[in-house]
Amino acid sequence: MSDISPALIERIRTARGFVIDMDGTLALGDARSGGHKELPGAIGFLALLRSRAVPFRIFTNGTAKPPASYAASLRRAGFDVSDAELLTPSTAAAHWFLRHKITRVRVLGSAGVAHPLEEAGVEVIGSSQQAEGIQAVFTGWFPDFTFRDLEAACHDVWRGALLTTASNVPFFASTEGRTIGVSFAINSMIRALTSRRPMVLGKPSSSAFHVALAQMGLPRSAAARVVVLGDDPALEMRMARNAGAIAAGMATGLMKPETLHTLEPKNRPDHLFDDLESLSRIIAR
Ligand SMILES: [Mg+2]
């Protein structure tokens, strides 16, 4: 591990909250985002935050499952985490839609994508269901998508629906290595056909970060005192920089010390930690 500045150590030690990535940071799951296995020091790290009464939210960018299912998968792996402490882009999207008075959304996604929206009171239209007045198309984890779904979404967008997405990064880390992000592939097709850029409602958007802050009971003014922990430069590091939070990188997933210099400044961590064991040592000392 390279040297870390005393000022950064102090900021991390006195942080008011942590927004923590799941895959590649706390644990690794399989390509279907199940069967999680702890990464070094991750269970102990959450226990340390708990013992110090520092709030945290685990924010995965996966939408294969509803938040409660991810929380259960982590509990099976030995983590002490409640359902309410787990967020997905759909949790953030539900808040964003309601704040913008969007109540009728076509979802290109599995049940995990739609569930948090339905719970929040957003009317979910099925991926290829015939319907008028769609205000937004929302894409997420959807390996079973078909041409008809693509067609329906494109027609909505041509009629003026917003194109929104859970995630627009090409890959995520799994036990099988580099795994393709389904929504990225779907977004690419819709974008090629409609020339519309998808609006990201999960990481790295500031709106997603603010939902996590609010759920930890923190005001927006606390952003600079919140640590975002993750392994993906384009997701967690970018989100931290967008929001003015502390960007703590983990070398247990997509980010490696030898490739740090290739990252754009907006995607660079304030510090890259070997694993959560080394971060725990800094907080506890
Ligand atoms: Mg990750």
Residues whose N, C-alpha, C, O or C-beta is under 5 A from the ligand:
A	BS01	MG	D21 D23 G24 T25 D231 D232 G253
